[in-house]
């Protein structure tokens, strides 16, 4: 057997060390983790510690040598990011955003491409070369911008929605841009002019991509839901969560590779898969299962960007490189601000959107490298443009902070939807949904009564059959384990008005109550109890109200018996309520920290608050 010295795992060890040491250090200093990974890439790359590795051999164990492998993993990281974004979308939301995606987004790509191309033509580049440079640098970085906005809690704000719409339009435009570069190269080599017949043949090359995208959507609708139902049934039988993780990873990788096979980007294929899964009951479970992999692989992407920064080349001509980077950011930010204002965005949101989208993106390297291979652009200027693009990506976290500082004194936009955008998520909604855990007979009845009184609810259940039945009735029900903090958070616990736990397993009820109370000390929390002893234990765990099955059943039997015997209804109801309050006081005596002093029926007290006037009728 061959002997191994572990050298083949060196890059993996170095990356994990960076993720475990450098990034937490940046978090401790309250600096964006994106900057941490970027800085780690520069430090661990050939222009960092790598330049001293030959004279000090031990430093080779602190550097990353296989950049090709890093680039492959980086593609997966971007695909995972787009997949997670797709899970937060739906076809309805995409339709609502279509004016921003195909209006503002596509116009941004076109106008920025034209403006940048004009600048490069003024610098002496040919029309084809300037067009390639313009198309490459007009795009922004989804992989950098979206995590930065997520760190600031801006994903669901007007800025976040507008930014994502533009980035989505750019991702859609990548395939046509690459095809355009190939067509321009063919025309330049043949010396042919741009004639209608040539353009027709160029457009014909788009058909495989369009057909592949249609096939992905069709197969996704037919295959994804049955596959995850099968996995959920196995998991419900106790066969392990790793099956769900494996299925989620399979979907991301296969969708990305399929998209690449038909000429689309891997990230766009993952986005389509995410959107398809967003329509299913497994959306939240998949989101929780995939999140750790997304974070690690995005870290690989950022480290790869840092490694690709050639500091020697920057030092050789800093004026040109830094001038290109600064000029690119200023030009794109100005254009995007004007377009965003013309599209109806508030000045505050337009400034933030323009600044974070000003720098270049990861697809710039793909497009400019293609232009180099095809011989369309000047090699020297293209390499400097790629260095400028890398430097500009480093500025995204700083520009995001600058944007917040510039707009901090500006009043937030009014709570009016703008072309499919939701109101700013910086201010939590005053009237969130009720979260029901367990959607069997009890949970379904509670949900029906909530709907009857115009109360919105979201349900969560670990039984695939219950979830399927609830969704068939038109309710928003998701599959997942509510005892996990990340699952409750994914279902909107932070903004929920109340949590109702209806499961018939006392142990699971206790677990959910403990988890929810730890996440939301102020939450209205109502739980189903097996008996009076279980109710007392739930009050000790911090529930607002507990409803014991045996006690309530006894009271109902007594009420019906007394009425049937001819006792006046008023006297019966008074005695039943008195007895119920007595039980409740006894249960609440077990509540810690004075929770027993809470008013009884806290959920009803919330409902007694007059609702906002209904202007729809």
N, C-alpha and C positions, 0 to 999 in steps of 0.2 A: 504494500500500500504506500502511496505517496505521502510524504510528510508535508504538513501545512504549518506555516508560521503565523497565520492570522493576518498576514499583510493584505489579503483580499478584503478583509473587513475594516481596514484602516479608515477609509472615507466614512463608513457608517458610524464608527466610533467617534470620529471627529465631529460629524454632524450632530449626533446625540449629545455630545459634550457641549456644543454650541447652544443647542436647544435647552439643555438643562442648566447651563451656567450663565451664558451671555444674555439670553432673553429675560430670565428672571431678574438679572441685575438691572436691565433697562426698565423693567416694570417697577422695580423698587425705586428707581430714580424718576418714575412717572414719565418715561419716554416711550413712544410708540414701539411695540415689539417688532413692527415691520422694520424700523430703523435698526433694531438690534440684530435681526437676521442679515440685513444689508451690510452692516458694519462687520459682522462675523465673516461674511463672504469676502470682503476686502482683506480682513486680517488673515484669514486662513487660505487665501488664494496665492497665486504665483507672485503677485506684486506685494504681498504682505510678508508673512513668515516664510513663504516659499522661496524668496530670493536669498534667504540665509541657509536653506536646507542643505546645499552642497557643502558648505564649510562646516556646518554643524548638523551631522547626520540625524541626531535625535529629533531635530525640528521637523523631519519628514513625517513623524507621527502626529504632528500638530497641524498638518496642512492637508488640503483636499487635492488629489492629483488627477482623478478621472472625471474631467469636466463633461465628457460625453454622457456618462451615466447620470450625472447631476441634471443635465438638460432633459433627459428622458423622464426622470422623476418629476422635474419641474412641470412638464406638460400634464402629468397626472394631477399635480397640485392645482393647476388652473382649472382642469376639468372638474375636480371635486368642488371647487369654489362655485363654478357655474351650475353644477348639479344642486348644490345647497340653495342657490338663488332660485333655481327653477322650482324647488319644493315650496318656496314662498309665493309662487305665482300660480295662476290658473288661466285657462283659456279665456274666462270672463274678464279677468284682470288685464290680460294682454290685449283683449279687444278694447278695454277702457283706455289703455295706454297707447293705442295704435297711432294716434295723432302725434304723440311725443316721439315714439320710436321711428315711425316712417315720415314724420314731419321734421321736428327739431333734430332728431338724431341723424337722419340721412342728409339733411341740409347742412348740418355741422361738418359731416365728412366731406361733402362736395365743396363747401366754401373754404374750409381750411386747406383742403388739397389744392384748390386753385390758388389761394393766396401764397402758400408755401412754394408751390411750383413757380409762380411769378418771381418770387424772391431769388430762387436758384437760377432761373433763366437770366435774371439781372446779374448774377454772379458768373455767367458765361456757360452754363450747362445747356445741353441740347434739350429740345422739347420732350423727348422720351425720357431722358435722364432726370429732368426736373419733375416730370409727372410721377416717376417712381419714387423719388425722394418726397414729393408732396403727399402721395398716398400713404407711404410708410409712416411719416411723422405726423400725419393728421390724426392718427388713432391714439387712444389713451390706454392706460393700464387698468384693466378690470381687477387683476390680481393684487395690485397695490391699493387702488382707490377704495374698493369695497371693504376690505378689512379695516382700513383707516376710518372710514365712516362708521363701521360697526363698533369700533373702539370708542368713538364719540357718541354712540347711540343715535346716529343720524340716518340709519337705513330707511326707516319708515317716515322720515320727514319729507317735506316738499323737495328739499335739496337732494335727499337720497333717492326719491322716486325719479326725479328729473335726470340725475346723474346715471342711474341704472338704465333708464330709457335710452340715453345717448350711447352708453357702453354696449347695450344690447344691439343697437343699430350698427355699431362698429363691428361687433362680432359677426353679424349677418353679412356685412360688407367685405369681410376678409376673403371669402372664396371668390367673389367677382373681381376683387382687386388682384388676387394672384393670377387669375385667368387673364385679366387685362395686361398684366406685366408680361405674361407668356406671349400673348398676341402681339404686343408692342415689339418684343424681341424678334418674333418671326417676321414682322413687317420691316424692322430695321435691317435684318440680315438679307432679306430678299430685295430690299430697296423699293418695295411696292408702296403705293400710296394708300391712304385709308379710304377704300371704296365701299359702297353698300354690300357688295358680295363678300368682301373680307369681314365686314362687321357682322354679316349674317352667319358666317362660319364661326366667328368668335362667340356669338350668342348661342349657337348650337352646342358649344362645349359646356354651357351651363345646364343642359338637360340632364346629364347623369347626376349632378348634385341635387337638382330639384326632385328627380325621381327617387333618389336615395333618401332624401328628407321625407317624402311622402310615404315611402315604404317603412321608414323608422316609426313614424306616427301610427301607421296602420298596425304594424306588428306590436308596437307598444301597447296599444289599446286592447289587443287580443290576448297578449301573453302576460303582461306585468301583473294585473290583478289576480288571475288564477295562480300564478307562481307564488306570490306573496301570501295568498290565502293558504296554500299548502304549507308554506314555511310557518305561518302563524299557528296552524293547527298542530304541527309538530312541536312548536315551542310551548303551546298551551298544555300539551301532554308532558311537559317537563324535559324535553330533549335538548335544551340548551339555547342560550341567546346567540351563540356563535353562528347558528344557521342564518339568522337574520342579518348579521354582519356580513357573512359570506355572500348572501343573495344581493345585498346592497352594493358591495364591492363589484360583484359580477355585472350588475346593471351599469354602473359607471364606466367600467373598463370596456365592456362590449359596445355600449352606445358610442363611446369616444372612438374606438377603433373602426366601427362601422361608418361613422361620419368621415373619418380620414380616408377610408377606402373609396368613398364617392366624391372626394375632392373638397369636403368641408373641414372645418377645424374640429379638433377633438373636443374642445370646450363647448362648441355649439351643439355637438351630439349629446354631451352630458347635460346641457341645459334642456334640450328637448325631452330627455328621459326624466329629468326632474319635474318638468311641467306636467308630463303624463302621470307621474306618481302623485303629484299634488292633488289630483282629482280623486284619489283613492283614500280609503280609511287607514292606510298604513303610512301616511305622510309623516306623522310625528315620530313614529317608531323608527323609520328610516333615517330621519333627520338626526335623532339621538345616536343611532348606531354609527353613522358615517362621520360625525363631527370630529372625533379625535384624529382620524386619518386625514381629513381635510386640513386641519391645522398643521400637522407634521409635514405633509407634502407641500403646502404653501410655504412653509419654512425652507424647504429644499429649493423652491423657486426663487425666493428672495436671496438665499445664499448664492445660488447660481448667478443672479444678476450682479451681486457684489464681486464674485470671482471674475466675471467678464469685464470688469472695469480695469482697463490697461492704464495704470498710473504713469508709466513711462511715456506712452503716447500723448497723454494729457500734458505732461510736463514739457514735451517737445514743442507743442504749439498751443499753449494755454489760451491765448487770445482768441484763436479761431474756435476752439472747442467750447470754451466758456461762453463766447459770444453767440455761437449757434444755440447752446442750451438756453441761455437767457432770452435771446430773441424769439426762440420757439415758444417758450412759456408765455411771454408777453403777447405775441401775435395771436396765439390760439385763445388765450384767456380773453382778450379783447373781442375777438369774433364771437366766442361762445356767450359772453355777457350780452352782447347786442342781440344775438339770436334768441337767447333765453328771455330777455325783456320783451322782444317782439312776440314771443310765444305766450306771454301772459304771466311769467313768473315774477314774484315780488323781487325787489332789488336785493334784499338780503339773500334770498335763495339763489338769485342769478350770480351774485358775487361768489358765493361758496362753490356753486357748480362750475363756474369758469375757472377758478383757481385750482381746484383738484383735477380738472380735466385738461389743464394747460400742458402739463408734461407729456412726453411720449409714452408709448406702451410696449408690451412684450412682442406684439405682432410687428413692430417696426423692424426687429431683427430678422424676422422671417421674410418680410417683403424686401427689405434692403439687401439681404443676402441673395435672394432670388434675382434682384436687379444686377448684383455683382456678377453672379454666375452667367446671366444672360448677356453681360457686357453692355448694359444700357447706361449705367451711370459711371462717373469717374471713380475709380477705386479709391484714390486718396481722399477725396471729399466724402465719399460714402462711408469710409471707415471713421472719419471724423464726425460725421453725422450720427453714426451708431454710438460713438463715445458720448456725444452730446445727449443722445436719447437716454443712455444709461444714467448720466449725471442728473438729468431732469427727473428721472424716476425716484432718485434719492430725495428730491425736494418735496414729494407729495405729502408726507406727514407734516413737514414744516409749513407747507402752504395751507393745509387743512387747519392747523392751529392758527395761522395768520388770518384765515378767512373768518374763523369764529371770533377772533379778537376784533377784527374790523366791523363785524356785524353785531357785536354783543350789545351795543347801545341802541341798536335798531329794534323797534317793536316787532314781535313775531308776526307772520302773515295771518290774515284773518282766517277764521275757520270756515273757509269756503273752498270747495273742491275746484281745482283748476285743471281742466282737460284730463280728467281721469286720475288726478293726484289726490291723495287723502290729506286732511289737515295735518299740521306738524305733529309729529309724535313726541316732541319734547315735553308737551303738556299731556299727562295721561287723561284718557277719556273719563268723564265724570260718571258714566253709567256703563260699566263693563258687563260682560256676560256672567251668568251663573255657571259654575263648573260642576257637573254631575259625574261622580265616580261610581261606576256600576250602572249598566243600562239594561238590567233584566226587567222583571215585572214592576218592581218598586220604582226603579229609576225612570222607566218609560212613563209611568203614571205621573210622576213628579214633572217630567218634561212636558207632558200634555197639558197639565195645569198651568205651568209657566207660560206656555204658548198661549193658552186661553186668556191669560192676563197680560199679554204683550210683553213678556219677559224673555229676553234672549238667553239661550243656554248652549253650552258645548259639553258633550258627554265623552267619557273615556272608559273603555272596558277591555279586559284581557281575554275575553272569550270571542273568537272570530265570528261565531254564529250570532251572538247578540249584536255585535257591531254591524254585521251585514243586514240583519233584520231592521236595526234602527235607521241605517242609511237608505234602505229600500222605502222607508216611510218618509224620507225627505229630511231627516234630522242630521245635524252636524255631529257625527259620532266618529271617534278615532280609536284605533287599536293601540294598546300600550299598557304598561305597568305603572299605575299611579303612585306606587311607593317610591319611585325613583325621582329625585329632585329635578333632574334635567327634563324628564317627561312632563311633570307638572308645569315647569317653566315654559316648555315648548307649547303647551296648551293654553298659555296666557294667564297663569296664576297671579302674576304681578298686578294685572289690571282687573282681576275677577271681582265681582261684587260679593260673591259667596261661594263656598264649596260645600256640596252635599255628598256625603259618603253613604251609599246604599247597599254595599256588598254584604252578603250573608255570612262571611267568614270573619269572626271577631279578630283573629290575628292580623288579617290583611287590613281591616278597618283601623286597628291600632297603628299599624305601620304608616298608612296614608295620613292619619291624623298627626302623628309625630313629625313626618316630613313636611306637611303643609304648614303646621304651626311654626316650625323652625324657619321656613321661608317667609311667612307672612304673619307676624305676631298680631296684626290688627285685623286679620281676616275673620269674617263671619263664617263659622265652621259648624255645620250641623251633621250629625252622624247617626246612623242606625245602630242600635245596641241589641245584643241578644237577650239580655235580661237586666234586672236592676243592678246586679253586681258589675256587669259590663258597662252600664251607663255611668256608674260611679267612677269606674276606671277611666272612661273617656273624659269625664269632667276633670279628673286629675291630670289628664294629658293636655287639657286646654281647649276642649270644644266649647262653642257658644251654647249649643243645645244638643242633647242626646235623646233619642226616642227609642225606649226599650220595647221590643216586640211583645213580650209577655205581659207587661203592664198595660200597654195600649189595647191589646186584645182583651184583657180582663175588663178594662173600663168600657170598651165597646159592648161586650156581652152584658155587663151590668146595666148599661144604658138601655139597650134593647129590651132586656127583661123587665125593668121597671116601667118602661113605657107601655109594654104589652100588658102589664098587670093593672094599668089604669092610673098610675101615678102621674100627676100633671107634668108636662114636658119641661116647663120652666124650673120646677123643683129638681127634676132629674138632671138637667144641664148644669144647674148651680152646684149640685153635689158632686157631679163628675169633674167639673172644673176645679172645685175646691180640693178634691182628692188628687187630681193631677198636679196641682201646684204644690201640694204637700210632698208628693213623690219627688218633684223637681228640686225642691229646697233640700231634701235629704241627699239627693245625688250631688247637688252643687256644693255641699259642705266639703266634698273631697277635692274641690278645685283649688289649685295653689295660687298664691299671690293675689288673693282677693278676687279671683275670677268669678266666684259665686255671687258677688255683688252686682254682676251684670244684670240688666233688666231681662226678664224672661221673654222668650220668643223674640230674640234680637232680630231675626230675619224679618218678622212681621213689622218691627219698628222701622226698618229700612223701607219696606213697602208702603208704610203710612205716609212717607214723605211725598208731597204732591208732585206728580210727574211734570216735566216741562210741557208747556202748552203744545198741543198737536195742531200744527198749521196745515196739515195735509187734507183736512176735511172742512 
